[in-house]
Amino acid sequence: MKKFTLNKWFGLGVATLMVLVSLQSRAQQDPVFTYYLQNPIAFNPAIAGTVDGLNLSLLTRHQWIGVDGAPASYSFGAHTPYIRQNMGLGFNVMTDKAGPLRNTHITGSYAYQITVLDGIRLSMGLKAGISSYNAETGNLKVNDPSDPNFQRNENRISPNMGVGFYLYTPIYYAGFSIPRLIEPRLNKEYRESSEPYNPQVYLMGGYMFRIDADWAVQPSMLMGVMGGSPLSTDIAGKAIYMERFFMGAHYRIGDAAGIFFHALVYKNLTVGYAFDFTLNKLSRVNSGTHELMVTYRIEGLWNSRDRWLF
């Protein structure tokens, strides 16, 4: 008889629990990347086109290494300004897997920027697309095979719309966004009809402190608020050397902490790595979370623009 390790038993438990509970919550929430600022249009469409050139990003995140069925997330994003019209365009594909669950979101973003004061700009953005929710529950081994929740796979496709606002200068930024205004179909079927839909709201901000000609420090924060769920707050600090090397640490309150490092390795090509360690009971059965990031900027497509915070 095959011997099961603690990790395998825990992984099976995690997968089953996610089917029972997360069909609702994961349909509403997007995966949280440590490198969220490298693909910001995923949660705030107003950031599309606020930096020069065509900005491409690829992120991959593997959470709770050593746990079967642990979450894995992948994201590709692209956005660019069209300065003559004061607008930005963006595109994002994100896939999130956890146990038998797989969610895929494909969205396009549009943003319009205005100058509110000298050196201060406001961007207003919209996003629209489709989301696919898949739960392969029919193949799970459960104690009660007659449970209707585990007798068939679930597949749903839902439209999605989002809105965002982004105030920015070369020194600081602040943002507000609701990336999922329309309730997912899968979520409607797994909650009580009397319960209101509470979309997740994001608040973000950051400030650049220049130390000297070579060094700068940038604290930042991302907060996620959704009714019925705990407040999610990520606080980070980043040191920047010659605008080429970036290193820092972050703390996601009550959940995880980690370190990250990325560097401009060739012209406009940036590569980075982040490691998170869990701060709750899950830390006993996993060896951390790994995240990789690659970004590339193609400049000079339209007109030149000052380099902003990203």
LOTI-312047 format. One record per residue (C-alpha): residue number from 1; residue in three letters; z, y, x. Coordinates in steps of 0.25 Angstrom, whole numbers, plus 2048, in hexadecimal, padded with zeros to 3 digits. Last residue first. Layout:
<recs>
+-----+---------+-----+-----+-----+
: num : residuo :  c3 :  c2 :  c1 :
+-----+---------+-----+-----+-----+
: NUM :     ALA :   Z :   Y :   X :
...
+-----+---------+-----+-----+-----+
</recs>
This chain:
<recs>
+-----+---------+-----+-----+-----+
: num : residuo :  c3 :  c2 :  c1 :
+-----+---------+-----+-----+-----+
: 310 :     PHE : 7CC : 8CF : 81E :
: 309 :     LEU : 7D3 : 8DD : 81E :
: 308 :     TRP : 7C7 : 8E6 : 81E :
: 307 :     ARG : 7BB : 8E8 : 827 :
: 306 :     ASP : 7B4 : 8F4 : 824 :
: 305 :     ARG : 7A7 : 8F2 : 81D :
: 304 :     SER : 798 : 8F1 : 822 :
: 303 :     ASN : 78D : 8F0 : 818 :
: 302 :     TRP : 786 : 8E4 : 812 :
: 301 :     LEU : 785 : 8D7 : 81A :
: 300 :     GLY : 78B : 8DC : 826 :
: 299 :     GLU : 795 : 8D2 : 829 :
: 298 :     ILE : 796 : 8C3 : 827 :
: 297 :     ARG : 7A5 : 8BF : 827 :
: 296 :     TYR : 7AA : 8B1 : 82A :
: 295 :     THR : 7B7 : 8AB : 826 :
: 294 :     VAL : 7BD : 89D : 829 :
: 293 :     MET : 7CA : 899 : 825 :
: 292 :     LEU : 7D2 : 88C : 826 :
: 291 :     GLU : 7DF : 888 : 81F :
: 290 :     HIS : 7EA : 87D : 822 :
: 289 :     THR : 7F6 : 87A : 81A :
: 288 :     GLY : 803 : 873 : 81F :
: 287 :     SER : 807 : 866 : 823 :
: 286 :     ASN : 80B : 860 : 815 :
: 285 :     VAL : 816 : 858 : 810 :
: 284 :     ARG : 823 : 85F : 813 :
: 283 :     SER : 81D : 86D : 811 :
: 282 :     LEU : 81A : 86A : 802 :
: 281 :     LYS : 829 : 86D : 800 :
: 280 :     ASN : 826 : 87C : 802 :
: 279 :     LEU : 822 : 885 : 80D :
: 278 :     THR : 814 : 87F : 810 :
: 277 :     PHE : 80D : 882 : 81E :
: 276 :     ASP : 801 : 88A : 81F :
: 275 :     PHE : 7F7 : 88A : 82A :
: 274 :     ALA : 7EB : 894 : 82B :
: 273 :     TYR : 7DE : 893 : 833 :
: 272 :     GLY : 7D3 : 89E : 835 :
: 271 :     VAL : 7C5 : 8A0 : 839 :
: 270 :     THR : 7BE : 8AD : 839 :
: 269 :     LEU : 7AF : 8AF : 83B :
: 268 :     ASN : 7AA : 8BE : 83C :
: 267 :     LYS : 7A7 : 8BF : 84B :
: 266 :     TYR : 7AC : 8B1 : 850 :
: 265 :     VAL : 7BA : 8AC : 850 :
: 264 :     LEU : 7C1 : 8B7 : 847 :
: 263 :     ALA : 7CF : 8B0 : 847 :
: 262 :     HIS : 7D8 : 8AA : 83D :
: 261 :     PHE : 7E7 : 8A6 : 83D :
: 260 :     PHE : 7F0 : 8A1 : 832 :
: 259 :     ILE : 7FF : 89E : 830 :
: 258 :     GLY : 806 : 898 : 825 :
: 257 :     ALA : 810 : 898 : 81A :
: 256 :     ALA : 812 : 891 : 80D :
: 255 :     ASP : 817 : 890 : 7FE :
: 254 :     GLY : 823 : 898 : 7FA :
: 253 :     ILE : 81C : 8A5 : 7FE :
: 252 :     ARG : 80F : 8A4 : 805 :
: 251 :     TYR : 812 : 8A8 : 813 :
: 250 :     HIS : 807 : 8AC : 81D :
: 249 :     ALA : 805 : 8AD : 82C :
: 248 :     GLY : 7FB : 8B4 : 835 :
: 247 :     MET : 7F0 : 8B4 : 83F :
: 246 :     PHE : 7E3 : 8BC : 840 :
: 245 :     PHE : 7DA : 8BD : 84D :
: 244 :     ARG : 7CD : 8C6 : 84D :
: 243 :     GLU : 7D1 : 8D3 : 847 :
: 242 :     MET : 7D6 : 8D7 : 855 :
: 241 :     TYR : 7E3 : 8CF : 852 :
: 240 :     ILE : 7E7 : 8CE : 843 :
: 239 :     ALA : 7F5 : 8C9 : 83F :
: 238 :     LYS : 7F7 : 8C4 : 831 :
: 237 :     GLY : 803 : 8C3 : 827 :
: 236 :     ALA : 803 : 8BC : 81A :
: 235 :     ILE : 80A : 8BB : 80D :
: 234 :     ASP : 805 : 8B1 : 802 :
: 233 :     THR : 80C : 8B3 : 7F5 :
: 232 :     SER : 80A : 8A9 : 7E9 :
: 231 :     LEU : 813 : 8AC : 7DD :
: 230 :     PRO : 817 : 89F : 7D6 :
: 229 :     SER : 80F : 89B : 7CA :
: 228 :     GLY : 810 : 89D : 7BB :
: 227 :     GLY : 809 : 8AA : 7BB :
: 226 :     MET : 800 : 8AC : 7C8 :
: 225 :     VAL : 802 : 8B5 : 7D3 :
: 224 :     GLY : 7FC : 8B3 : 7E1 :
: 223 :     MET : 800 : 8BC : 7ED :
: 222 :     LEU : 7F8 : 8BF : 7F9 :
: 221 :     MET : 7FF : 8C7 : 805 :
: 220 :     SER : 7FA : 8CD : 812 :
: 219 :     PRO : 800 : 8D2 : 81F :
: 218 :     GLN : 7F6 : 8D7 : 829 :
: 217 :     VAL : 7F9 : 8D9 : 838 :
: 216 :     ALA : 7F0 : 8E0 : 842 :
: 215 :     TRP : 7EE : 8DF : 851 :
: 214 :     ASP : 7E3 : 8E4 : 85A :
: 213 :     ALA : 7E2 : 8F3 : 859 :
: 212 :     ASP : 7F1 : 8F4 : 856 :
: 211 :     ILE : 7FB : 8EF : 84B :
: 210 :     ARG : 7F2 : 8F1 : 83F :
: 209 :     PHE : 7F9 : 8ED : 832 :
: 208 :     MET : 7EF : 8E7 : 827 :
: 207 :     TYR : 7F5 : 8E6 : 819 :
: 206 :     GLY : 7F3 : 8DB : 80F :
: 205 :     GLY : 7F3 : 8D9 : 800 :
: 204 :     MET : 7F1 : 8CE : 7F5 :
: 203 :     LEU : 7F4 : 8CC : 7E7 :
: 202 :     TYR : 7EE : 8C0 : 7DF :
: 201 :     VAL : 7EF : 8BD : 7D1 :
: 200 :     GLN : 7EE : 8AE : 7CB :
: 199 :     PRO : 7EA : 8AD : 7BD :
: 198 :     ASN : 7F5 : 8AA : 7B3 :
: 197 :     TYR : 7EF : 8A3 : 7A6 :
: 196 :     PRO : 7F9 : 8A3 : 79B :
: 195 :     GLU : 800 : 897 : 796 :
: 194 :     SER : 7FF : 894 : 787 :
: 193 :     SER : 7F3 : 88A : 78A :
: 192 :     GLU : 7FC : 881 : 793 :
: 191 :     ARG : 7F6 : 87E : 7A0 :
: 190 :     TYR : 7EC : 873 : 7A5 :
: 189 :     GLU : 7E0 : 876 : 79D :
: 188 :     LYS : 7DF : 885 : 7A0 :
: 187 :     ASN : 7E1 : 883 : 7AF :
: 186 :     LEU : 7D5 : 87A : 7AF :
: 185 :     ARG : 7CD : 885 : 7A8 :
: 184 :     PRO : 7D1 : 88F : 7B3 :
: 183 :     GLU : 7D6 : 89C : 7AE :
: 182 :     ILE : 7CD : 8A8 : 7B0 :
: 181 :     LEU : 7D3 : 8B3 : 7B8 :
: 180 :     ARG : 7D3 : 8AC : 7C6 :
: 179 :     PRO : 7D3 : 8B5 : 7D2 :
: 178 :     ILE : 7DD : 8BF : 7CD :
: 177 :     SER : 7DD : 8C9 : 7D8 :
: 176 :     PHE : 7E5 : 8D5 : 7DE :
: 175 :     GLY : 7E3 : 8DA : 7EC :
: 174 :     ALA : 7E9 : 8E3 : 7F7 :
: 173 :     TYR : 7E4 : 8E7 : 805 :
: 172 :     TYR : 7E8 : 8EE : 811 :
: 171 :     ILE : 7E2 : 8F4 : 81E :
: 170 :     PRO : 7D3 : 8F5 : 81D :
: 169 :     THR : 7D5 : 8F9 : 80F :
: 168 :     TYR : 7D6 : 8F0 : 802 :
: 167 :     LEU : 7D9 : 8EF : 7F3 :
: 166 :     TYR : 7D4 : 8E2 : 7ED :
: 165 :     PHE : 7D3 : 8DF : 7DE :
: 164 :     GLY : 7D0 : 8D2 : 7D8 :
: 163 :     VAL : 7CA : 8CA : 7CC :
: 162 :     GLY : 7C7 : 8BC : 7C9 :
: 161 :     MET : 7BE : 8B3 : 7C0 :
: 160 :     ASN : 7BD : 8A4 : 7BF :
: 159 :     PRO : 7B5 : 89B : 7B7 :
: 158 :     SER : 7BA : 88C : 7B5 :
: 157 :     ILE : 7B5 : 87F : 7B9 :
: 156 :     ARG : 7BE : 873 : 7B5 :
: 155 :     ASN : 7BF : 864 : 7BA :
: 154 :     GLU : 7CA : 85B : 7B7 :
: 153 :     ASN : 7CA : 84C : 7BB :
: 152 :     ARG : 7CF : 842 : 7B1 :
: 151 :     GLN : 7DB : 839 : 7AE :
: 150 :     PHE : 7E6 : 841 : 7B5 :
: 149 :     ASN : 7EA : 84C : 7AB :
: 148 :     PRO : 7E8 : 841 : 7A0 :
: 147 :     ASP : 7F5 : 839 : 7A6 :
: 146 :     SER : 7F1 : 82B : 7A3 :
: 145 :     PRO : 7F1 : 828 : 7B2 :
: 144 :     ASP : 800 : 82B : 7B2 :
: 143 :     ASN : 806 : 829 : 7C0 :
: 142 :     VAL : 7FA : 830 : 7C7 :
: 141 :     LYS : 7EF : 82C : 7D0 :
: 140 :     LEU : 7E5 : 837 : 7D0 :
: 139 :     ASN : 7D6 : 835 : 7CE :
: 138 :     GLY : 7D5 : 83C : 7C0 :
: 137 :     THR : 7DC : 848 : 7C5 :
: 136 :     GLU : 7D0 : 84E : 7CD :
: 135 :     ALA : 7D3 : 85C : 7C9 :
: 134 :     ASN : 7C7 : 866 : 7CA :
: 133 :     TYR : 7C7 : 875 : 7C7 :
: 132 :     SER : 7BA : 87D : 7CA :
: 131 :     SER : 7BA : 88C : 7CA :
: 130 :     ILE : 7AF : 895 : 7C7 :
: 129 :     GLY : 7AC : 8A4 : 7CB :
: 128 :     ALA : 7AF : 8B2 : 7C9 :
: 127 :     LYS : 7B6 : 8BD : 7D2 :
: 126 :     LEU : 7B8 : 8CB : 7D0 :
: 125 :     GLY : 7BC : 8D6 : 7DA :
: 124 :     MET : 7C1 : 8E4 : 7DB :
: 123 :     SER : 7C2 : 8EA : 7E9 :
: 122 :     LEU : 7CA : 8F7 : 7EC :
: 121 :     ARG : 7C8 : 8FF : 7F9 :
: 120 :     ILE : 7D1 : 908 : 801 :
: 119 :     GLY : 7CC : 90F : 80D :
: 118 :     ASP : 7CC : 91D : 805 :
: 117 :     LEU : 7D1 : 91A : 7F7 :
: 116 :     VAL : 7CC : 911 : 7EC :
: 115 :     THR : 7BF : 90C : 7F2 :
: 114 :     ILE : 7B8 : 902 : 7E9 :
: 113 :     GLN : 7B4 : 8F3 : 7EB :
: 112 :     TYR : 7AE : 8EA : 7E1 :
: 111 :     ALA : 7B0 : 8DB : 7E2 :
: 110 :     TYR : 7A8 : 8CF : 7DD :
: 109 :     SER : 7AC : 8C0 : 7E0 :
: 108 :     GLY : 7A6 : 8B3 : 7DE :
: 107 :     THR : 7AE : 8A6 : 7DB :
: 106 :     ILE : 7AE : 897 : 7DD :
: 105 :     HIS : 7BB : 890 : 7DB :
: 104 :     THR : 7BD : 881 : 7DD :
: 103 :     ASN : 7CA : 879 : 7D9 :
: 102 :     ARG : 7CD : 86B : 7DD :
: 101 :     LEU : 7D9 : 863 : 7D8 :
: 100 :     PRO : 7DC : 854 : 7DB :
:  99 :     GLY : 7E5 : 858 : 7E7 :
:  98 :     ALA : 7E3 : 867 : 7EA :
:  97 :     LYS : 7D5 : 86D : 7ED :
:  96 :     ASP : 7D2 : 87B : 7EC :
:  95 :     THR : 7C3 : 880 : 7EE :
:  94 :     MET : 7BF : 88F : 7EF :
:  93 :     VAL : 7B1 : 895 : 7EF :
:  92 :     ASN : 7B0 : 8A4 : 7F0 :
:  91 :     PHE : 7A6 : 8AF : 7EF :
:  90 :     GLY : 7A6 : 8BE : 7F1 :
:  89 :     LEU : 79F : 8CB : 7EE :
:  88 :     GLY : 7A4 : 8D9 : 7F2 :
:  87 :     MET : 7A1 : 8E7 : 7EC :
:  86 :     ASN : 7A0 : 8F5 : 7F0 :
:  85 :     GLN : 791 : 8F5 : 7EC :
:  84 :     ARG : 78B : 8FA : 7FA :
:  83 :     ILE : 797 : 8F2 : 800 :
:  82 :     TYR : 792 : 8E4 : 7FC :
:  81 :     PRO : 79E : 8DC : 801 :
:  80 :     THR : 79F : 8CD : 804 :
:  79 :     HIS : 7A7 : 8C1 : 800 :
:  78 :     ALA : 7A7 : 8B2 : 804 :
:  77 :     GLY : 7B1 : 8A7 : 801 :
:  76 :     PHE : 7B3 : 899 : 804 :
:  75 :     SER : 7C0 : 892 : 800 :
:  74 :     TYR : 7C6 : 884 : 802 :
:  73 :     SER : 7D4 : 87F : 7FD :
:  72 :     ALA : 7DB : 872 : 800 :
:  71 :     PRO : 7E8 : 86E : 7F8 :
:  70 :     ALA : 7EF : 861 : 7FB :
:  69 :     GLY : 7EA : 854 : 7F5 :
:  68 :     ASP : 7F2 : 84C : 7FF :
:  67 :     VAL : 7FC : 854 : 807 :
:  66 :     GLY : 7FB : 854 : 816 :
:  65 :     ILE : 7F6 : 862 : 818 :
:  64 :     TRP : 7FC : 86B : 80D :
:  63 :     GLN : 7F0 : 874 : 80B :
:  62 :     HIS : 7E2 : 874 : 810 :
:  61 :     ARG : 7DC : 881 : 810 :
:  60 :     THR : 7CD : 885 : 813 :
:  59 :     LEU : 7C7 : 893 : 813 :
:  58 :     LEU : 7B9 : 898 : 815 :
:  57 :     SER : 7B5 : 8A6 : 815 :
:  56 :     LEU : 7A9 : 8AF : 815 :
:  55 :     ASN : 7A9 : 8BE : 816 :
:  54 :     LEU : 79B : 8C5 : 814 :
:  53 :     GLY : 79D : 8D2 : 81A :
:  52 :     ASP : 7A7 : 8DD : 81A :
:  51 :     VAL : 7B4 : 8DC : 813 :
:  50 :     THR : 7B8 : 8DF : 804 :
:  49 :     GLY : 7AC : 8D8 : 7FF :
:  48 :     ALA : 7B4 : 8CE : 7F6 :
:  47 :     ILE : 7C3 : 8D2 : 7F6 :
:  46 :     ALA : 7C3 : 8D5 : 7E7 :
:  45 :     PRO : 7C1 : 8C6 : 7E4 :
:  44 :     ASN : 7CF : 8C3 : 7E7 :
:  43 :     PHE : 7D4 : 8B5 : 7E8 :
:  42 :     ALA : 7C8 : 8AD : 7EE :
:  41 :     ILE : 7C2 : 8BB : 7F3 :
:  40 :     PRO : 7CD : 8BB : 7FE :
:  39 :     ASN : 7C7 : 8B0 : 807 :
:  38 :     GLN : 7CC : 8B4 : 814 :
:  37 :     LEU : 7D8 : 8BA : 80E :
:  36 :     TYR : 7DD : 8AD : 808 :
:  35 :     TYR : 7DE : 8A7 : 816 :
:  34 :     THR : 7EC : 8A0 : 812 :
:  33 :     PHE : 7E4 : 89B : 806 :
:  32 :     VAL : 7EA : 899 : 7F8 :
:  31 :     PRO : 7E3 : 890 : 7EF :
:  30 :     ASP : 7DF : 897 : 7E2 :
:  29 :     GLN : 7E8 : 896 : 7D5 :
:  28 :     GLN : 7E4 : 894 : 7C7 :
:  27 :     ALA : 7DE : 886 : 7C7 :
:  26 :     ARG : 7E9 : 882 : 7D1 :
:  25 :     SER : 7F4 : 886 : 7C7 :
:  24 :     GLN : 7EE : 87E : 7BB :
:  23 :     LEU : 7EA : 871 : 7C1 :
:  22 :     SER : 7F5 : 873 : 7CB :
:  21 :     VAL : 800 : 86D : 7C3 :
:  20 :     LEU : 7FC : 85E : 7BF :
:  19 :     VAL : 7F1 : 85C : 7C9 :
:  18 :     MET : 7F9 : 863 : 7D4 :
:  17 :     LEU : 805 : 85A : 7D1 :
:  16 :     THR : 7FC : 84E : 7D3 :
:  15 :     ALA : 7F6 : 853 : 7E0 :
:  14 :     VAL : 803 : 857 : 7E6 :
:  13 :     GLY : 809 : 84A : 7E2 :
:  12 :     LEU : 7FE : 842 : 7E9 :
:  11 :     GLY : 800 : 84B : 7F5 :
:  10 :     PHE : 80E : 848 : 7F5 :
:   9 :     TRP : 80C : 839 : 7F5 :
:   8 :     LYS : 802 : 83B : 800 :
:   7 :     ASN : 80B : 844 : 809 :
:   6 :     LEU : 817 : 83A : 807 :
:   5 :     THR : 80E : 82F : 80C :
:   4 :     PHE : 808 : 824 : 804 :
:   3 :     LYS : 808 : 816 : 809 :
:   2 :     LYS : 7FC : 80E : 805 :
:   1 :     MET : 800 : 800 : 800 :
+-----+---------+-----+-----+-----+
</recs>
